Amino acid sequence: HLAAALLDVGWSSSGLLQAQRDDARQVVTRAAEALGGADRIQALKTIRLRGYGHDPYQDGGSLITTEPTAPEKMTIITAYERVIDLTNGRTRVRGKQSRAFVFAAEAMMTGRPIDQRLDGDVAFDVAAGGAARRLSNEVARQRRMELLANPIVAVRAALDSGNRVANRRTEGAATLVDVTTAASNTFTLAVTTATGLPLWVRWVGPHENLGDITYRAEFSGYEPVNGVWLPMSFNTVSD
């Protein structure tokens, strides 16, 4: 009788776990439909994003003066372009960085071109003359997470049956699930409960000075582009 009781408990736990996973995947399925449909977003091969932006200098740790209300020094990014090769898991970021404040280096005042790439597990930068320089595994890890921090890429990863989706829960007006890829990259996907559209992606990533910190890429201003809904604004914050 004891053996039979233990067997029943085992089956009940397994069934509960499967139900929880199915419940979590329903969030992803709804997000895919909100973005234009699972078939449509899985058929995509390339995404090209163009725009502009700015970064707080020294990750927000550098104000114009020591006063707490002083404005931050900013790095301006123009001619920004990110190309994502969805089929092969590659990405390239090009743009021009310049300091929006007086800076000792003339190149940063007039603008410095950037060409940052990721090919699978390899991260590298390409200089203006075409020379490539391979970067550390930590940089590659962060660029992989930045690649996943796109609503289309994140939802496609969550739809992959080889990846794990679990821990459905609510946080304010958002529904959250945790996604772990076959390569052990983990992130939290939040979707707006009312619409199903992805709201943000959160992950823990390396920082050259602070160690591992939490990042969150926030999405807003969705517009239809060739049958797929894409955010017009990306805002990444860290703890």
N, C-alpha and C positions, 0 to 999 in steps of 0.2 A: 504493500500500500504506500509506503514511503517513496519508493522508486517512482510509482505512478504519479504521486503528488508532485515530485520534483520535475517530472517530465511535463506535467501540465503547466507549471510555473514557467518553465523554459519557453514553451510555445507561446504563452501569453506575453512574456517580455519581448519575444521576437516580433510578434504581431503588433505590439504597441510601438516598437521602434520603427517598423516599416510604415505604420500609419503616420508617425511623426515626420518621417522623411517625405512621404507623399504629400503631407500637408505643407511642408516647406517648399516642395517643388511646385505646388500650385501657385505660390507667390511668383516664382520665376516664369511660369507659363503665362500668368496674367501680365507680367512686365513685357514679355515678348509680344503679346498681342497688342499691348498699348503702344509699342514702338513700331508696329506695322505688320506684325505676324511673324511667328517662328520661322516659317519657310522663307519668308522674304529676307529676314536678317541673317539667316544661316546661308543664304545664297550669295551674300555680299562677299566680294573678294578684296576690295581696297576702300579705305576711307581716307579722304584728304581734308584736313582742317586748315583754314587760313584765318589769320586775325592779328591781334595785338594783345599786349598785356603788360603787367609790371610785377616785380618781385620786391618785397621789403628787403633792404640791404641788411646783410648779416642776420637773415631770418627774423627780422623785426627787432633786432637788438641794438639798432643804431638810430637814435633820434638826432635831430638837428642840434638840440641842446640837451642838458641834463634834466630839464624841467619835465615833469610827468605828462604835461599836455602838449609838449612839442611834437611836431609832425615827424614822420619817419622819413629817412632817406630811401629813395626808391631807385631801382634799376628798371629802365624802360625797355620793353621788348617790341620791336617793330619787324615787319615783313615776316611774321611768324608763319611757319607751315609745318604741320605734322602729317606724315604719310604713314598709314598703318597697313601692312600687308597681312590681312587676316588669315590667308591660307597658310603662310609659312611662319607666322608669329614674329614678324620683323617690323621695326619702326624706324623712322628717320625724322629728326627735328632740325629745322633750319630757321635762322632768324638773325636779328642784329640786336646786340645788347649795348646800351649806353647808360651812363650814370646821369640821373636828373639832379645832380648837385655837383659842386666843384670837387674835382678829383685829381689826384697827383698825376695819374697816367693819362696822357693825351689820347691814347687809343680808346679809353673808356669814355672819354668826353665826346669824341667824334663817332664812336660806335665800333663795336667789334663783332665780326660775323661768328656764328656758332653753327656747327654741323655735328649733331649728336646722334649716334645710331645704336641699334640693338639687333643682333642677328642670333636668335635662339638664346644661348647662354653667354654669348660674347657681346660685351659692350665696348664701343670704340668711338673716338672722335676723329674727324677728318679736318685737317688744316686747309687753309685757303689754297695752298699749292697742291693739294691732293694727297699729302702724306697722312696715313692712318696711324693712330696710336691706341693700342689696346689698353683698357682700363681694368680696374680690380673687379673681383667677383661681387663685392659689396655694391659697386656701381651697377653692375649687371642686374643684381637682385632688385635694386631700387627702380631701374628702368623697366623691368618686367612688371613690377607693381604699378608703375605709372601707365604702362600699356593697358593693364587690366582696369585702370581707373577711368574707363570710358563706358558709357551705358551700353553700347552695342557689344563691346568686347566682354564686359562683365556678364551680361545676360547670355551671350553665346557660351561662355565658359560654364555658367551655371546650368545651361541646357545639356551640356555634354554628359552623357550617361557614365563616363569614366571618372567624373568629378563628383564630390560629395556635397550635398546641400542639406543643411540641418538647422535646428534651433530657431524655428519660427517664433517671433515675438513682436510686440508692439512697443513703440517709443514715440509718444506724442501722436502726431498725425501720420506716422510712418509705420510700415511693416518691415521687419528686418529678418534676414536669413544669413547664415554663415556659409561660405563656399570654400572648399579646399580642393585644389586642382591635383591632378596626378603627379605634378612636379612639386607638391607640398607648398604651393603658394596659397595663403589663406587671406580672405578678405570678407568684410561684411557688406552686403548689398541692402540698401534701404530703398523702398519704393513708396510713393505716396499712396496711402490707403484709398483715397477717393478715386484716383485715376489709374493707378498701377504703374505710372511712369517712374523710372528710376530717379531717386532724389539725391543720393550720394553713395560713394564707395569709401569704406574706411579700412585701413590696414596698418600694420606695424612695420616700419622700415628703418634702415640704417641712416645715421647722420654722422658726418665725418668728425664733428666736435661733441655731439650730445649723446652718441650711442643710438640705440633703438628708440624711436619716438613714434607716436600715433599720427598718421596723416588722414585727412578726409577731403576727398574731391567732391565738390558740390555742383549740381547741374541745375540750370534754370533756363527759361526762355525757349522752350521747345517749339520748333517749327518743322513742317513737313518738307522733306527733301527727297524727291524721286520716290515717294511712297513710304519713306521711313522718317520717323520723328527723331530729330536730333536737337540737343541743347545748343543754344547760341552763346551760352556763358558757362565757363568752367572756372571754379574758384577753389583752390587747394589751400587748406589751412593745416597747421600742426599744433600739437599740444605743447 
